[in-house]
Amino acid sequence: EMSWRDRHWFGIAVFRRAYRLLMEGGYVSKMLACSLRHGPLVAGKPRFWDVEKIAGGAIVYTTPPYVLEPLFEIGDDLIFEPEIEKKDVPQDVMDKMMKIPYCIQAYDPNGLALEQFNDHPATLYTVEAFSKATVGLEGYVGQRIALIRG
């Protein structure tokens, strides 16, 4: 069974792997970090690994209010040092996740055939989430404009 720890670390591993592939391939681009989650607690202190563990790269962070609030609570305790190149994902997490076909498809650059991509559950979920987020952003901007116009 996958734990929160497994899913969190594996998400970091997938992001770092994609980042390395782009850099090694010499592709001029920036990674977009979205769906950020706060956590975990480390020695009783809140951490924000989805920001901290990928810091130092050519990355654009998307940070809606629900992400910013816990980030602001960490404040000066946020560790923002280059960690994108680190190889500190626990091996037990990788061993467990690489037994799951869905995870292999996410992590292995050749895990999906091109014709599988558009119908893959992660692609469908991402399209749905981005569509909902766009509607939410449009509503938020509309409210802000209405406030300004009075």
C-alpha positions in Angstrom: 0.0 0.0 0.0 1.2 3.5 -0.9 1.7 5.9 2.0 1.6 9.7 1.9 5.4 9.6 2.2 5.7 7.2 -0.8 3.5 9.4 -3.0 5.2 12.6 -1.9 8.7 11.4 -2.4 7.8 9.8 -5.7 6.3 13.0 -7.0 9.6 14.7 -6.2 11.5 11.9 -7.9 9.4 12.2 -11.1 9.8 16.0 -11.2 13.6 15.7 -10.7 13.9 13.0 -13.4 12.0 15.1 -15.9 14.1 18.1 -15.1 17.4 16.1 -15.5 16.2 14.8 -18.9 15.5 18.3 -20.1 18.8 19.6 -18.9 20.8 16.7 -20.2 19.1 17.0 -23.6 20.0 20.6 -23.8 16.3 21.6 -24.2 15.8 25.3 -23.5 12.8 25.2 -21.2 11.5 25.7 -17.7 9.6 23.1 -15.6 6.2 24.2 -14.2 5.7 23.0 -10.6 2.1 22.8 -9.8 -0.2 20.8 -7.6 2.1 21.7 -4.7 1.4 20.2 -1.3 2.7 21.3 2.1 4.4 18.9 4.4 5.8 16.9 6.0 6.5 17.6 9.6 10.3 17.1 10.3 11.4 17.2 13.9 8.1 18.9 14.8 8.6 21.7 12.3 6.5 22.1 9.1 8.4 21.7 5.9 7.3 22.3 2.3 9.2 19.7 0.3 7.3 20.4 -2.9 9.1 23.7 -3.0 12.3 22.9 -1.1 13.3 19.6 -2.7 13.1 21.1 -6.3 14.7 24.4 -5.5 17.6 25.6 -7.6 16.4 24.8 -11.1 14.9 26.6 -14.0 11.4 26.2 -12.5 8.2 28.3 -12.4 6.2 27.6 -9.3 2.4 28.0 -9.5 1.2 29.0 -6.1 -2.5 29.6 -5.5 -3.6 30.9 -2.1 -4.1 27.5 -0.6 -0.4 26.9 -1.3 0.8 30.3 -0.2 -0.8 30.3 3.2 1.2 27.3 4.6 4.3 28.5 2.8 4.0 31.9 4.5 3.5 30.1 7.9 6.9 28.5 7.5 8.4 31.9 6.7 12.1 32.3 7.4 12.3 28.6 8.3 11.8 27.7 4.6 14.9 25.9 3.3 15.4 27.2 -0.2 18.8 25.9 -1.3 19.6 24.1 -4.5 18.2 20.6 -4.1 16.9 19.8 -7.6 20.1 17.8 -8.4 20.1 15.8 -5.1 19.6 12.1 -5.2 18.0 11.7 -1.8 14.8 10.0 -2.6 14.7 7.0 -0.3 15.5 3.8 -2.1 12.7 1.9 -0.3 10.2 4.4 -1.9 11.6 3.9 -5.4 11.7 0.1 -5.0 8.0 0.1 -4.0 6.9 2.5 -6.6 8.7 0.9 -9.5 6.7 -2.3 -9.0 3.5 -0.3 -10.0 2.9 0.0 -13.8 1.4 3.5 -13.4 4.5 4.7 -11.6 6.8 3.0 -14.2 4.9 4.9 -16.9 5.4 8.2 -15.0 9.1 7.7 -14.2 10.5 5.9 -17.2 11.0 8.2 -20.2 9.9 5.3 -22.4 7.2 4.2 -20.1 4.4 5.1 -22.4 4.1 4.7 -26.2 3.2 8.0 -27.9 -0.3 6.8 -28.7 -1.0 6.0 -25.0 -0.2 9.6 -23.7 -3.5 11.3 -24.5 -5.6 8.6 -22.8 -3.4 8.1 -19.8 -5.2 8.7 -16.5 -2.5 11.3 -15.4 -3.0 13.2 -18.6 -6.8 13.2 -18.3 -6.6 14.2 -14.6 -4.2 17.0 -15.5 -6.5 18.4 -18.3 -9.5 18.3 -15.9 -7.6 19.9 -13.1 -6.2 22.7 -15.3 -9.6 23.3 -16.8 -11.2 23.7 -13.3 -8.3 25.9 -12.2 -8.7 28.1 -15.2 -12.4 28.6 -14.3 -11.4 29.3 -10.7 -8.8 31.8 -11.8 -11.2 33.6 -14.1 -13.7 33.9 -11.3 -11.1 35.2 -8.9 -9.8 37.8 -11.5 -13.4 38.8 -12.2 -14.1 39.4 -8.5 -10.9 41.5 -8.2 -11.8 43.6 -11.2 -15.3 44.1 -9.9 -13.9 45.3 -6.6 -11.6 47.7 -8.3 -14.3 49.1 -10.5 -16.6 49.4 -7.5 
